[in-house]
Amino acid sequence: MSVTDRTRSAKWRRRRGDRLAGPWHWMLWQIPRPFLALVLIVDAAAVMAVAATAPRYPVTGRQLLWFGLLAGLAALHVEVTRRVERMRELASEGAPYVSLKSIWTFAGLLVLPPSLVAALIVATYTHSWLRVGRTILPHRSIFSASTVVLASTAGGAILAAAHPSGYPGLPLGLVGLGVVVVAAVARWAVNSALVCMAMALMSPATSWRQALRAVFGTPGDDLIEFASLSYGALVATTLTADPWFVLILGPPMMIMHRGIQFEHTAQRDRETGALRLELWRELAIKQLERARRLDTAVGYLFVRLDEVDARLAEVSDERIGRLVAGAVGSEVRETDLVGRLPGGFDFAVLVAGVAGPGLARVAERIRCAVRAVRITVATAAGQAEVGGLTVSIGGAGYPDPAGTLSDLMTCADNALFLAKSYIRDEVRIVGPDVPA
């Protein structure tokens, strides 16, 4: 599990990340003091735990091979599922997030020395942050990794106590299975307890009872967590038998993840591939909640397809819709939200961290991308590529001039009316000084 309040502040975005700002300007120092104390204590404890245990267990060449295989499979897992995971992270805003990275980190816990277990956790979380969660505040990603390091230390202590002569290594037999189960429970309990403390301390509005209910009161998430740990134990068993056979376990794991992918696909519009309005609205509300909590901006664009050129009369509506949706999606980030609105080919675009002139630039890029679309059609002279697609775009920003999703959509709708009624193929953005 990890903490899920992941959006950067306006200062964070202006500086292109804390990593480019001076230490005293980091967003870390602006979080509530109790949560700051917990973050610093947990991070320091994780470093001390690794420093205390690493010298006791030297690293062998075989263990380095195992580490390389696990790190490679973890990276492949992230790459294959990153688009779905981005949606899962945003959908879990304000609640614990069950990460399937535990498959690989728990397998490492069972067969690797503490130093390599910590290195695997750091490598996995760093790669995941770079490819999936760049909007996660770094100190929270580091905190999440530190909780896993401490939880793995607790699990490793149980393995070492129960199997001192064979640690690090997978205990065998029925007794060994029991030891692995206890280690998994300890890892889950420590990680969950730290996440529960974080949820209770990072917001005065969250009570300890609410935090406990969110972390420990979701049996479905717990089942996913223990299924991941069970698969990790299978990976560790395969590693000890023959390291190269662990590669066979990669495809089944990817297929196991397809259930989430099918659910994600079912929430997309069949004709255009954009998000269905219900899911788009749910995720948009989450994004605004995140922006309000961290005082960031959000931009909204209402994109409407203008009247199609007569030369494209024979082209199917579905093909045109997909081309327009593709052009819109090509000019926004994968973390931004593109949904289809009811009616014709109208699209709702929510852009995190962008407002005012920046939002106007995004809208202009979308307009130009649609104009650049070319479609092959049959003419009297043979096949020819023609254009003829244009869009009118209205936009507005949060929190100015609109403070709610409804106001945001209304402002953009009014701006679109001006753009489409007079000129078409135009962008109109409502300024922050215009009342919603």
Contacts in CASP RR format, 6 or more apart in sequence:
PFRMAT RR
TARGET T0000
AUTHOR 0000-0000-0000
METHOD contacts of the structure
MODEL  1
MSVTDRTRSAKWRRRRGDRLAGPWHWMLWQIPRPFLALVLIVDAAAVMAV
AATAPRYPVTGRQLLWFGLLAGLAALHVEVTRRVERMRELASEGAPYVSL
KSIWTFAGLLVLPPSLVAALIVATYTHSWLRVGRTILPHRSIFSASTVVL
ASTAGGAILAAAHPSGYPGLPLGLVGLGVVVVAAVARWAVNSALVCMAMA
LMSPATSWRQALRAVFGTPGDDLIEFASLSYGALVATTLTADPWFVLILG
PPMMIMHRGIQFEHTAQRDRETGALRLELWRELAIKQLERARRLDTAVGY
LFVRLDEVDARLAEVSDERIGRLVAGAVGSEVRETDLVGRLPGGFDFAVL
VAGVAGPGLARVAERIRCAVRAVRITVATAAGQAEVGGLTVSIGGAGYPD
PAGTLSDLMTCADNALFLAKSYIRDEVRIVGPDVPA
1 96 0 8 1.000
1 97 0 8 1.000
1 98 0 8 1.000
1 99 0 8 1.000
1 147 0 8 1.000
1 191 0 8 1.000
1 192 0 8 1.000
1 195 0 8 1.000
1 215 0 8 1.000
1 221 0 8 1.000
1 225 0 8 1.000
2 96 0 8 1.000
2 97 0 8 1.000
2 99 0 8 1.000
2 140 0 8 1.000
2 141 0 8 1.000
2 144 0 8 1.000
2 147 0 8 1.000
2 195 0 8 1.000
3 96 0 8 1.000
3 97 0 8 1.000
3 140 0 8 1.000
3 143 0 8 1.000
3 144 0 8 1.000
3 195 0 8 1.000
3 198 0 8 1.000
3 199 0 8 1.000
3 202 0 8 1.000
4 89 0 8 1.000
4 92 0 8 1.000
4 93 0 8 1.000
4 94 0 8 1.000
4 95 0 8 1.000
4 96 0 8 1.000
4 97 0 8 1.000
5 93 0 8 1.000
5 94 0 8 1.000
5 137 0 8 1.000
5 140 0 8 1.000
5 202 0 8 1.000
5 290 0 8 1.000
5 293 0 8 1.000
5 294 0 8 1.000
6 89 0 8 1.000
6 93 0 8 1.000
6 133 0 8 1.000
6 135 0 8 1.000
6 136 0 8 1.000
6 137 0 8 1.000
6 140 0 8 1.000
6 290 0 8 1.000
7 135 0 8 1.000
7 137 0 8 1.000
7 287 0 8 1.000
7 290 0 8 1.000
7 291 0 8 1.000
7 293 0 8 1.000
7 294 0 8 1.000
7 296 0 8 1.000
7 352 0 8 1.000
8 17 0 8 1.000
8 27 0 8 1.000
8 135 0 8 1.000
8 137 0 8 1.000
8 294 0 8 1.000
8 296 0 8 1.000
8 353 0 8 1.000
9 27 0 8 1.000
9 30 0 8 1.000
9 294 0 8 1.000
9 295 0 8 1.000
9 296 0 8 1.000
10 295 0 8 1.000
10 296 0 8 1.000
10 297 0 8 1.000
10 353 0 8 1.000
11 21 0 8 1.000
11 25 0 8 1.000
11 27 0 8 1.000
12 18 0 8 1.000
12 27 0 8 1.000
12 137 0 8 1.000
13 296 0 8 1.000
13 353 0 8 1.000
15 21 0 8 1.000
15 25 0 8 1.000
17 138 0 8 1.000
18 25 0 8 1.000
18 26 0 8 1.000
18 27 0 8 1.000
18 28 0 8 1.000
18 137 0 8 1.000
18 138 0 8 1.000
18 139 0 8 1.000
19 138 0 8 1.000
26 139 0 8 1.000
27 137 0 8 1.000
27 139 0 8 1.000
28 36 0 8 1.000
28 39 0 8 1.000
28 137 0 8 1.000
28 139 0 8 1.000
29 36 0 8 1.000
31 39 0 8 1.000
31 139 0 8 1.000
31 202 0 8 1.000
32 201 0 8 1.000
32 202 0 8 1.000
32 203 0 8 1.000
32 204 0 8 1.000
34 201 0 8 1.000
35 198 0 8 1.000
35 201 0 8 1.000
35 202 0 8 1.000
38 197 0 8 1.000
38 198 0 8 1.000
38 201 0 8 1.000
39 139 0 8 1.000
39 140 0 8 1.000
39 143 0 8 1.000
39 198 0 8 1.000
42 143 0 8 1.000
42 146 0 8 1.000
42 147 0 8 1.000
42 150 0 8 1.000
42 194 0 8 1.000
43 142 0 8 1.000
43 143 0 8 1.000
43 146 0 8 1.000
45 146 0 8 1.000
45 150 0 8 1.000
46 118 0 8 1.000
46 145 0 8 1.000
46 146 0 8 1.000
46 147 0 8 1.000
46 149 0 8 1.000
46 150 0 8 1.000
46 153 0 8 1.000
49 114 0 8 1.000
49 149 0 8 1.000
49 150 0 8 1.000
49 153 0 8 1.000
50 114 0 8 1.000
50 115 0 8 1.000
50 118 0 8 1.000
50 149 0 8 1.000
50 153 0 8 1.000
53 114 0 8 1.000
53 115 0 8 1.000
53 153 0 8 1.000
54 113 0 8 1.000
54 114 0 8 1.000
54 115 0 8 1.000
54 118 0 8 1.000
56 114 0 8 1.000
57 113 0 8 1.000
57 114 0 8 1.000
57 115 0 8 1.000
57 167 0 8 1.000
57 168 0 8 1.000
58 113 0 8 1.000
59 113 0 8 1.000
59 115 0 8 1.000
59 116 0 8 1.000
62 243 0 8 1.000
63 111 0 8 1.000
63 112 0 8 1.000
63 113 0 8 1.000
63 116 0 8 1.000
63 168 0 8 1.000
64 116 0 8 1.000
65 243 0 8 1.000
66 108 0 8 1.000
66 111 0 8 1.000
66 112 0 8 1.000
66 239 0 8 1.000
66 243 0 8 1.000
67 108 0 8 1.000
67 112 0 8 1.000
67 116 0 8 1.000
67 119 0 8 1.000
67 120 0 8 1.000
69 239 0 8 1.000
69 243 0 8 1.000
69 246 0 8 1.000
69 247 0 8 1.000
70 104 0 8 1.000
70 107 0 8 1.000
70 108 0 8 1.000
70 112 0 8 1.000
70 120 0 8 1.000
70 235 0 8 1.000
70 239 0 8 1.000
70 246 0 8 1.000
71 104 0 8 1.000
71 120 0 8 1.000
71 123 0 8 1.000
71 124 0 8 1.000
73 104 0 8 1.000
73 235 0 8 1.000
73 246 0 8 1.000
73 247 0 8 1.000
73 249 0 8 1.000
73 250 0 8 1.000
74 101 0 8 1.000
74 103 0 8 1.000
74 104 0 8 1.000
74 105 0 8 1.000
74 120 0 8 1.000
74 123 0 8 1.000
74 124 0 8 1.000
74 127 0 8 1.000
75 124 0 8 1.000
75 127 0 8 1.000
76 250 0 8 1.000
77 100 0 8 1.000
77 101 0 8 1.000
77 103 0 8 1.000
77 104 0 8 1.000
77 250 0 8 1.000
77 253 0 8 1.000
77 254 0 8 1.000
77 257 0 8 1.000
78 85 0 8 1.000
78 101 0 8 1.000
78 124 0 8 1.000
78 127 0 8 1.000
78 128 0 8 1.000
78 131 0 8 1.000
78 132 0 8 1.000
79 131 0 8 1.000
80 254 0 8 1.000
80 257 0 8 1.000
81 100 0 8 1.000
81 254 0 8 1.000
81 257 0 8 1.000
81 260 0 8 1.000
81 261 0 8 1.000
82 131 0 8 1.000
82 132 0 8 1.000
83 264 0 8 1.000
83 334 0 8 1.000
84 257 0 8 1.000
84 260 0 8 1.000
84 261 0 8 1.000
84 264 0 8 1.000
85 128 0 8 1.000
85 132 0 8 1.000
86 132 0 8 1.000
86 133 0 8 1.000
86 334 0 8 1.000
86 335 0 8 1.000
87 264 0 8 1.000
87 283 0 8 1.000
88 97 0 8 1.000
88 260 0 8 1.000
89 97 0 8 1.000
89 132 0 8 1.000
89 133 0 8 1.000
89 136 0 8 1.000
90 283 0 8 1.000
90 286 0 8 1.000
90 287 0 8 1.000
90 335 0 8 1.000
91 282 0 8 1.000
91 283 0 8 1.000
91 286 0 8 1.000
93 286 0 8 1.000
93 287 0 8 1.000
93 289 0 8 1.000
93 290 0 8 1.000
94 214 0 8 1.000
94 289 0 8 1.000
95 214 0 8 1.000
96 192 0 8 1.000
96 195 0 8 1.000
96 199 0 8 1.000
96 214 0 8 1.000
96 215 0 8 1.000
96 218 0 8 1.000
96 221 0 8 1.000
98 221 0 8 1.000
98 224 0 8 1.000
98 225 0 8 1.000
98 228 0 8 1.000
99 128 0 8 1.000
100 224 0 8 1.000
100 228 0 8 1.000
100 257 0 8 1.000
101 124 0 8 1.000
101 125 0 8 1.000
101 128 0 8 1.000
102 148 0 8 1.000
102 225 0 8 1.000
102 228 0 8 1.000
102 229 0 8 1.000
102 232 0 8 1.000
103 228 0 8 1.000
103 229 0 8 1.000
103 231 0 8 1.000
103 232 0 8 1.000
103 235 0 8 1.000
103 253 0 8 1.000
104 120 0 8 1.000
104 124 0 8 1.000
104 232 0 8 1.000
104 235 0 8 1.000
105 117 0 8 1.000
105 120 0 8 1.000
105 121 0 8 1.000
105 124 0 8 1.000
105 148 0 8 1.000
105 152 0 8 1.000
106 152 0 8 1.000
106 184 0 8 1.000
106 187 0 8 1.000
106 228 0 8 1.000
106 229 0 8 1.000
106 232 0 8 1.000
106 233 0 8 1.000
106 236 0 8 1.000
107 232 0 8 1.000
107 233 0 8 1.000
107 235 0 8 1.000
107 236 0 8 1.000
107 239 0 8 1.000
108 116 0 8 1.000
108 117 0 8 1.000
108 120 0 8 1.000
108 236 0 8 1.000
109 117 0 8 1.000
109 152 0 8 1.000
109 155 0 8 1.000
109 156 0 8 1.000
109 159 0 8 1.000
109 183 0 8 1.000
109 187 0 8 1.000
110 159 0 8 1.000
110 169 0 8 1.000
110 170 0 8 1.000
110 180 0 8 1.000
110 183 0 8 1.000
110 232 0 8 1.000
110 233 0 8 1.000
110 236 0 8 1.000
111 168 0 8 1.000
111 169 0 8 1.000
111 170 0 8 1.000
111 236 0 8 1.000
111 239 0 8 1.000
111 240 0 8 1.000
112 120 0 8 1.000
112 168 0 8 1.000
113 168 0 8 1.000
114 152 0 8 1.000
114 153 0 8 1.000
114 156 0 8 1.000
114 168 0 8 1.000
117 149 0 8 1.000
117 152 0 8 1.000
118 149 0 8 1.000
118 152 0 8 1.000
121 145 0 8 1.000
121 148 0 8 1.000
121 149 0 8 1.000
121 152 0 8 1.000
122 145 0 8 1.000
125 141 0 8 1.000
125 144 0 8 1.000
125 145 0 8 1.000
125 148 0 8 1.000
129 136 0 8 1.000
129 138 0 8 1.000
129 141 0 8 1.000
133 141 0 8 1.000
133 335 0 8 1.000
134 335 0 8 1.000
135 335 0 8 1.000
135 352 0 8 1.000
143 198 0 8 1.000
147 190 0 8 1.000
147 191 0 8 1.000
147 194 0 8 1.000
147 195 0 8 1.000
147 198 0 8 1.000
148 191 0 8 1.000
150 190 0 8 1.000
150 191 0 8 1.000
150 194 0 8 1.000
151 186 0 8 1.000
151 187 0 8 1.000
151 188 0 8 1.000
151 189 0 8 1.000
151 190 0 8 1.000
151 191 0 8 1.000
151 194 0 8 1.000
152 187 0 8 1.000
154 186 0 8 1.000
154 187 0 8 1.000
154 189 0 8 1.000
154 190 0 8 1.000
155 183 0 8 1.000
155 184 0 8 1.000
155 186 0 8 1.000
155 187 0 8 1.000
155 190 0 8 1.000
156 167 0 8 1.000
156 183 0 8 1.000
157 186 0 8 1.000
158 179 0 8 1.000
158 182 0 8 1.000
158 183 0 8 1.000
158 186 0 8 1.000
159 167 0 8 1.000
159 168 0 8 1.000
159 169 0 8 1.000
159 171 0 8 1.000
159 179 0 8 1.000
159 180 0 8 1.000
159 183 0 8 1.000
160 167 0 8 1.000
162 171 0 8 1.000
162 176 0 8 1.000
162 179 0 8 1.000
162 182 0 8 1.000
163 169 0 8 1.000
163 171 0 8 1.000
163 176 0 8 1.000
163 179 0 8 1.000
169 240 0 8 1.000
170 180 0 8 1.000
170 236 0 8 1.000
170 237 0 8 1.000
170 240 0 8 1.000
171 177 0 8 1.000
171 179 0 8 1.000
171 180 0 8 1.000
180 233 0 8 1.000
184 226 0 8 1.000
184 229 0 8 1.000
184 230 0 8 1.000
184 233 0 8 1.000
187 229 0 8 1.000
188 222 0 8 1.000
188 225 0 8 1.000
188 226 0 8 1.000
188 229 0 8 1.000
192 215 0 8 1.000
192 216 0 8 1.000
195 215 0 8 1.000
196 211 0 8 1.000
196 212 0 8 1.000
196 214 0 8 1.000
196 215 0 8 1.000
196 216 0 8 1.000
197 211 0 8 1.000
199 206 0 8 1.000
199 210 0 8 1.000
199 211 0 8 1.000
199 214 0 8 1.000
199 215 0 8 1.000
200 206 0 8 1.000
200 207 0 8 1.000
200 208 0 8 1.000
200 210 0 8 1.000
200 211 0 8 1.000
203 293 0 8 1.000
216 222 0 8 1.000
231 249 0 8 1.000
231 253 0 8 1.000
231 256 0 8 1.000
234 249 0 8 1.000
235 246 0 8 1.000
235 249 0 8 1.000
238 245 0 8 1.000
238 246 0 8 1.000
238 248 0 8 1.000
238 249 0 8 1.000
239 246 0 8 1.000
267 275 0 8 1.000
267 276 0 8 1.000
267 278 0 8 1.000
267 279 0 8 1.000
268 274 0 8 1.000
268 275 0 8 1.000
268 276 0 8 1.000
269 275 0 8 1.000
269 276 0 8 1.000
269 339 0 8 1.000
269 340 0 8 1.000
271 317 0 8 1.000
271 318 0 8 1.000
271 321 0 8 1.000
271 322 0 8 1.000
271 340 0 8 1.000
272 318 0 8 1.000
272 321 0 8 1.000
272 322 0 8 1.000
272 324 0 8 1.000
272 325 0 8 1.000
272 340 0 8 1.000
272 345 0 8 1.000
272 347 0 8 1.000
273 322 0 8 1.000
273 325 0 8 1.000
273 340 0 8 1.000
274 280 0 8 1.000
274 325 0 8 1.000
274 328 0 8 1.000
274 338 0 8 1.000
274 339 0 8 1.000
274 340 0 8 1.000
274 347 0 8 1.000
275 283 0 8 1.000
275 337 0 8 1.000
275 338 0 8 1.000
275 339 0 8 1.000
275 340 0 8 1.000
276 339 0 8 1.000
276 340 0 8 1.000
277 339 0 8 1.000
277 340 0 8 1.000
277 341 0 8 1.000
277 342 0 8 1.000
277 348 0 8 1.000
280 337 0 8 1.000
280 338 0 8 1.000
280 339 0 8 1.000
280 340 0 8 1.000
280 348 0 8 1.000
280 350 0 8 1.000
281 405 0 8 1.000
283 337 0 8 1.000
283 350 0 8 1.000
284 337 0 8 1.000
284 348 0 8 1.000
284 350 0 8 1.000
284 405 0 8 1.000
285 405 0 8 1.000
287 298 0 8 1.000
287 337 0 8 1.000
287 350 0 8 1.000
287 352 0 8 1.000
288 298 0 8 1.000
288 398 0 8 1.000
288 404 0 8 1.000
288 405 0 8 1.000
288 408 0 8 1.000
290 296 0 8 1.000
291 297 0 8 1.000
291 298 0 8 1.000
291 352 0 8 1.000
291 353 0 8 1.000
291 398 0 8 1.000
291 399 0 8 1.000
292 399 0 8 1.000
296 352 0 8 1.000
296 353 0 8 1.000
297 353 0 8 1.000
297 354 0 8 1.000
297 355 0 8 1.000
297 356 0 8 1.000
297 397 0 8 1.000
297 398 0 8 1.000
297 399 0 8 1.000
298 350 0 8 1.000
298 351 0 8 1.000
298 352 0 8 1.000
298 353 0 8 1.000
298 354 0 8 1.000
298 355 0 8 1.000
298 397 0 8 1.000
298 398 0 8 1.000
298 408 0 8 1.000
299 350 0 8 1.000
299 351 0 8 1.000
299 352 0 8 1.000
299 353 0 8 1.000
299 354 0 8 1.000
299 355 0 8 1.000
299 356 0 8 1.000
299 359 0 8 1.000
299 395 0 8 1.000
299 396 0 8 1.000
299 397 0 8 1.000
299 398 0 8 1.000
299 408 0 8 1.000
300 348 0 8 1.000
300 349 0 8 1.000
300 350 0 8 1.000
300 351 0 8 1.000
300 395 0 8 1.000
300 396 0 8 1.000
300 397 0 8 1.000
300 398 0 8 1.000
300 402 0 8 1.000
300 408 0 8 1.000
300 409 0 8 1.000
300 411 0 8 1.000
300 412 0 8 1.000
301 347 0 8 1.000
301 348 0 8 1.000
301 349 0 8 1.000
301 351 0 8 1.000
301 359 0 8 1.000
301 362 0 8 1.000
301 363 0 8 1.000
301 366 0 8 1.000
301 393 0 8 1.000
301 394 0 8 1.000
301 395 0 8 1.000
301 412 0 8 1.000
302 341 0 8 1.000
302 346 0 8 1.000
302 347 0 8 1.000
302 348 0 8 1.000
302 349 0 8 1.000
302 393 0 8 1.000
302 394 0 8 1.000
302 395 0 8 1.000
302 409 0 8 1.000
302 412 0 8 1.000
302 413 0 8 1.000
302 415 0 8 1.000
302 416 0 8 1.000
303 324 0 8 1.000
303 328 0 8 1.000
303 346 0 8 1.000
303 347 0 8 1.000
303 348 0 8 1.000
303 349 0 8 1.000
303 366 0 8 1.000
303 391 0 8 1.000
303 392 0 8 1.000
303 393 0 8 1.000
303 394 0 8 1.000
304 345 0 8 1.000
304 346 0 8 1.000
304 347 0 8 1.000
304 391 0 8 1.000
304 392 0 8 1.000
304 393 0 8 1.000
304 416 0 8 1.000
304 420 0 8 1.000
305 320 0 8 1.000
305 321 0 8 1.000
305 324 0 8 1.000
305 344 0 8 1.000
305 345 0 8 1.000
305 346 0 8 1.000
305 370 0 8 1.000
305 389 0 8 1.000
305 390 0 8 1.000
305 391 0 8 1.000
306 389 0 8 1.000
306 390 0 8 1.000
306 391 0 8 1.000
306 392 0 8 1.000
306 420 0 8 1.000
306 424 0 8 1.000
306 425 0 8 1.000
307 424 0 8 1.000
308 315 0 8 1.000
308 320 0 8 1.000
308 388 0 8 1.000
308 389 0 8 1.000
309 386 0 8 1.000
309 387 0 8 1.000
309 388 0 8 1.000
309 389 0 8 1.000
311 377 0 8 1.000
311 379 0 8 1.000
311 386 0 8 1.000
311 387 0 8 1.000
311 388 0 8 1.000
312 320 0 8 1.000
312 375 0 8 1.000
312 377 0 8 1.000
312 386 0 8 1.000
312 387 0 8 1.000
312 388 0 8 1.000
312 389 0 8 1.000
314 377 0 8 1.000
314 378 0 8 1.000
315 375 0 8 1.000
315 377 0 8 1.000
317 345 0 8 1.000
319 375 0 8 1.000
320 345 0 8 1.000
320 375 0 8 1.000
320 389 0 8 1.000
321 345 0 8 1.000
323 373 0 8 1.000
323 375 0 8 1.000
323 389 0 8 1.000
324 345 0 8 1.000
324 347 0 8 1.000
324 370 0 8 1.000
324 373 0 8 1.000
324 389 0 8 1.000
324 391 0 8 1.000
325 338 0 8 1.000
325 340 0 8 1.000
325 345 0 8 1.000
325 347 0 8 1.000
327 366 0 8 1.000
327 369 0 8 1.000
327 370 0 8 1.000
327 372 0 8 1.000
327 373 0 8 1.000
327 389 0 8 1.000
328 338 0 8 1.000
328 347 0 8 1.000
328 349 0 8 1.000
328 366 0 8 1.000
328 369 0 8 1.000
328 370 0 8 1.000
329 338 0 8 1.000
329 366 0 8 1.000
330 369 0 8 1.000
331 362 0 8 1.000
331 365 0 8 1.000
331 366 0 8 1.000
331 369 0 8 1.000
332 338 0 8 1.000
332 349 0 8 1.000
332 351 0 8 1.000
332 362 0 8 1.000
332 366 0 8 1.000
333 351 0 8 1.000
335 352 0 8 1.000
336 349 0 8 1.000
336 350 0 8 1.000
336 351 0 8 1.000
336 352 0 8 1.000
337 348 0 8 1.000
337 349 0 8 1.000
337 350 0 8 1.000
338 347 0 8 1.000
338 348 0 8 1.000
338 349 0 8 1.000
339 347 0 8 1.000
339 348 0 8 1.000
339 349 0 8 1.000
340 346 0 8 1.000
340 347 0 8 1.000
340 348 0 8 1.000
341 347 0 8 1.000
341 348 0 8 1.000
348 409 0 8 1.000
349 362 0 8 1.000
349 366 0 8 1.000
351 359 0 8 1.000
351 362 0 8 1.000
354 362 0 8 1.000
355 397 0 8 1.000
355 398 0 8 1.000
355 400 0 8 1.000
355 432 0 8 1.000
356 397 0 8 1.000
356 429 0 8 1.000
356 431 0 8 1.000
356 432 0 8 1.000
359 395 0 8 1.000
359 397 0 8 1.000
359 429 0 8 1.000
360 427 0 8 1.000
360 429 0 8 1.000
363 393 0 8 1.000
363 394 0 8 1.000
363 395 0 8 1.000
363 427 0 8 1.000
363 429 0 8 1.000
364 427 0 8 1.000
366 391 0 8 1.000
366 393 0 8 1.000
367 390 0 8 1.000
367 391 0 8 1.000
367 393 0 8 1.000
367 425 0 8 1.000
367 426 0 8 1.000
367 427 0 8 1.000
370 389 0 8 1.000
370 390 0 8 1.000
370 391 0 8 1.000
371 387 0 8 1.000
371 388 0 8 1.000
371 389 0 8 1.000
371 390 0 8 1.000
371 425 0 8 1.000
373 387 0 8 1.000
373 388 0 8 1.000
373 389 0 8 1.000
374 385 0 8 1.000
374 386 0 8 1.000
374 387 0 8 1.000
375 385 0 8 1.000
375 386 0 8 1.000
375 387 0 8 1.000
375 389 0 8 1.000
376 383 0 8 1.000
376 384 0 8 1.000
376 385 0 8 1.000
377 383 0 8 1.000
377 384 0 8 1.000
377 385 0 8 1.000
377 386 0 8 1.000
390 424 0 8 1.000
390 425 0 8 1.000
391 425 0 8 1.000
392 416 0 8 1.000
392 419 0 8 1.000
392 420 0 8 1.000
392 424 0 8 1.000
392 425 0 8 1.000
392 426 0 8 1.000
392 427 0 8 1.000
393 416 0 8 1.000
393 419 0 8 1.000
393 426 0 8 1.000
393 427 0 8 1.000
393 428 0 8 1.000
394 412 0 8 1.000
394 413 0 8 1.000
394 415 0 8 1.000
394 416 0 8 1.000
394 419 0 8 1.000
394 427 0 8 1.000
394 428 0 8 1.000
394 429 0 8 1.000
394 430 0 8 1.000
395 411 0 8 1.000
395 412 0 8 1.000
395 415 0 8 1.000
395 416 0 8 1.000
395 427 0 8 1.000
395 428 0 8 1.000
395 429 0 8 1.000
395 430 0 8 1.000
396 402 0 8 1.000
396 408 0 8 1.000
396 411 0 8 1.000
396 412 0 8 1.000
396 415 0 8 1.000
396 429 0 8 1.000
396 430 0 8 1.000
396 431 0 8 1.000
396 436 0 8 1.000
397 408 0 8 1.000
397 411 0 8 1.000
397 430 0 8 1.000
397 431 0 8 1.000
397 432 0 8 1.000
398 408 0 8 1.000
400 431 0 8 1.000
400 432 0 8 1.000
400 433 0 8 1.000
401 407 0 8 1.000
401 411 0 8 1.000
401 430 0 8 1.000
401 431 0 8 1.000
401 432 0 8 1.000
401 433 0 8 1.000
401 434 0 8 1.000
401 435 0 8 1.000
401 436 0 8 1.000
402 408 0 8 1.000
402 410 0 8 1.000
402 411 0 8 1.000
402 430 0 8 1.000
402 436 0 8 1.000
403 436 0 8 1.000
407 436 0 8 1.000
410 436 0 8 1.000
411 430 0 8 1.000
411 434 0 8 1.000
411 436 0 8 1.000
412 430 0 8 1.000
414 430 0 8 1.000
415 428 0 8 1.000
415 429 0 8 1.000
415 430 0 8 1.000
416 428 0 8 1.000
418 428 0 8 1.000
419 426 0 8 1.000
419 427 0 8 1.000
419 428 0 8 1.000
420 426 0 8 1.000
END
